[in-house]
C-alpha cells in the first residue's frame, strides 16, 4: 500500500472517530493497527463494537462487514 493510500486511510479513521463522537457523544480515537495486530479496529474506544472504516468512492459493504466480523475479538 502506498503512502498516499495510507494517509487517506488515516484521515478517514480520524474523521470517522470524530463524527461518531459528535453524533453519539462517545469519546473515540483512531486505532493503532501496528500495536494490536491485523485484527485491531480502525476506531477504538467503543466497548464491544469493532469499527472498520472504509474511505472509498465505491463501498463493497458485505466485504467490509465480513472483515469487521473476522477481525473482531470474541
Secondary structure, DSSP 8 states (H G I E B T S, - for coil): --HHHHHHHHHHHHHHHHHHHHHH----EE--HHHH-TT--SEE--TT--B-----SS--HHHHHHHHHHHS--
